[in-house]
Amino acid sequence: MQINLIAVGKKMPTWVETAYQDYAKRLPTDFKLNLIEIAAIKRTKNINVEQLLIKEGEQLLANVAPGQCLIALDVKGQTWSTEQLAEKMQQWHDDARDISLLIGGPEGLSKESLQKAELRWSLSPLTFPHPLVRVILAEQLYRAWTILKNHPYHRI
């Protein structure tokens, strides 16, 4: 199973890249985490936000292969505990389905991206900086995997 994290934004701060890679490399090949970055469209004070979202959404969706489980990160989505995420990861693995997680830019995701998603997942009702979401996702995916393997990383 491959987990694709498809995110708006390139050239992240070094601390984001370091933290993301630290967790991504801990996952085994049968739960491989792959980061796909798309360039953010330049924001100006007169930009049409709806058109911006459409263009970024098209770029995000162009990186989703047919048959993958598409999950949109959305503040209005469902919240999952880490244990629930572990159950979902096990199911996706058992079904031999690759996963694509979409992270939008500062304005979120396009309507089309949200409509095409099988699931909408909210990490929290809090608003996080978009670079930090990558780190949180990588850590939570690793933590969920450790639950599946009874690894001591996850302690209650």
Secondary structure, DSSP 8 states (H G I E B T S, - for coil): -EEEEEEE--S--HHHHHHHHHHHTTS-GGGEEEEEEE------TT--HHHHHHHHHHHHHTT--TT-EEEEEEEEEE---HHHHHHHHHHHHHTT--EEEEE-BTTB--HHHHHH-SEEE-S-SS---HHHHHHHHHHHHHHHHHHHTT-TT---
